[in-house]
Amino acid sequence: MPLERGYADLIAWKKAIDLCEPVYRLARELPPDERFELSAQLRRAVVSVAANIAEGAVRRGSREFARFLGIAMGSLAEVDTLLAVAAKVSILPASRVDTVRAQVSEERRILCGLSETIRRRIRSQGGDSPSATPLPVPTPRP
């Protein structure tokens, strides 16, 4: 049986995947002495955003989804902080970093909105039943 991929319909997940490309590009531009530290940390953090959205979306129940969205938000804050540091210490051009940080801000707004939707669902359910639908999106059409 194929894995349910309803998470792929979430705008938050799609934008998180889109964010990987410019972050990976910037990571490749880091000076050699930063490639194994800052580069690896940046890449892990940006992938973690999308991975946690997907993992939370396929879990049973809204509370678990909300928890994974919180982890994704933490990873997104890590990406933002690492980019800010790279610009501040002039190892990446501030103008290029600012462009990517604008995408990070957009993803943060989207994640906050999705998180609020899930929190409202939890409140309206009076808790979190295991049978609760974990995704706020329709299933994909064949």
C-alpha positions in Angstrom: 0.0 0.0 0.0 1.5 3.4 -1.0 2.3 6.0 1.7 -0.4 8.7 2.1 1.2 11.8 0.7 -1.5 14.4 1.6 1.3 16.5 3.1 2.6 17.1 -0.4 -0.6 19.2 -0.9 0.3 21.5 2.0 1.5 24.9 0.9 3.8 24.9 4.0 5.5 21.7 2.8 5.8 22.9 -0.8 7.4 26.2 0.3 9.7 24.3 2.6 10.9 22.2 -0.3 11.3 25.3 -2.4 13.4 26.9 0.3 15.9 24.0 0.1 17.3 25.1 -3.3 18.5 28.6 -2.4 19.8 27.5 1.0 21.8 24.7 -0.6 23.1 27.1 -3.2 24.3 29.5 -0.5 25.8 26.6 1.5 27.9 25.7 -1.5 29.2 29.3 -1.7 30.6 29.2 1.9 34.3 29.5 2.2 36.1 26.1 2.5 36.7 26.5 6.2 33.0 26.7 6.8 31.8 24.0 4.4 31.9 21.2 6.9 30.4 23.1 9.9 28.0 25.9 8.8 27.2 24.3 5.5 26.2 21.0 7.0 24.2 22.6 9.7 22.3 24.9 7.2 21.5 21.9 5.0 20.3 19.7 7.9 18.1 22.5 9.3 16.4 23.4 6.0 15.6 19.8 5.2 14.3 19.4 8.7 11.6 22.0 8.1 10.0 20.0 5.2 10.7 16.6 6.9 8.9 17.6 10.1 5.9 19.0 8.3 5.6 15.8 6.4 6.1 13.6 9.4 3.6 15.5 11.5 1.0 15.4 8.8 1.0 11.7 8.6 0.8 11.1 12.3 -2.5 10.3 13.9 -4.1 13.3 15.5 -3.8 17.0 15.5 -1.7 17.3 18.7 1.1 15.4 17.1 0.9 17.4 14.0 1.1 20.6 16.0 4.1 19.3 17.9 5.9 18.5 14.6 5.0 21.9 13.2 6.7 23.4 16.3 9.8 21.5 15.5 9.7 22.7 11.9 9.4 26.3 13.2 12.5 25.7 15.3 14.4 24.4 12.4 13.3 27.4 10.3 14.5 29.7 13.1 17.8 27.9 13.0 18.1 28.4 9.2 17.3 32.1 9.6 19.9 32.5 12.4 22.6 30.7 10.5 22.0 32.9 7.5 22.0 36.0 9.6 25.4 35.0 11.1 26.8 34.2 7.7 25.9 37.7 6.5 27.0 39.4 9.7 30.5 38.0 9.6 30.6 38.6 5.8 31.1 35.1 4.6 28.1 35.4 2.4 26.8 38.5 0.5 24.2 40.2 2.6 22.0 41.0 -0.4 21.8 37.3 -1.4 21.2 36.2 2.2 18.5 38.8 2.6 16.7 37.4 -0.4 16.7 33.9 1.1 15.7 35.3 4.5 12.6 36.8 2.9 11.6 33.3 1.8 12.3 32.1 5.3 9.9 34.9 6.6 7.2 33.8 4.1 7.6 30.2 5.3 7.3 31.3 8.9 4.0 33.1 8.2 2.6 30.1 6.4 3.7 27.7 9.2 2.2 30.0 11.8 -1.1 30.0 9.9 -1.1 26.2 9.6 -0.2 25.9 13.2 -3.1 28.2 14.3 -5.5 26.1 12.1 -4.4 23.0 13.8 -4.6 24.6 17.3 -8.2 25.7 16.5 -9.0 22.2 15.4 -7.7 20.8 18.7 -9.8 23.3 20.7 -12.9 22.6 18.7 -12.5 18.9 19.3 -12.1 19.4 23.0 -8.8 17.6 22.9 -7.3 15.2 20.3 -8.9 12.0 19.4 -6.8 9.4 17.5 -9.5 9.3 14.8 -9.1 13.0 14.1 -8.1 13.8 10.5 -4.5 14.8 10.7 -4.5 17.0 7.5 -6.4 20.2 6.9 -6.3 19.5 3.1 -8.4 17.4 0.7 -6.8 14.2 -0.5 -5.1 14.5 -4.0 -7.1 13.6 -7.0 -5.9 10.7 -9.2 
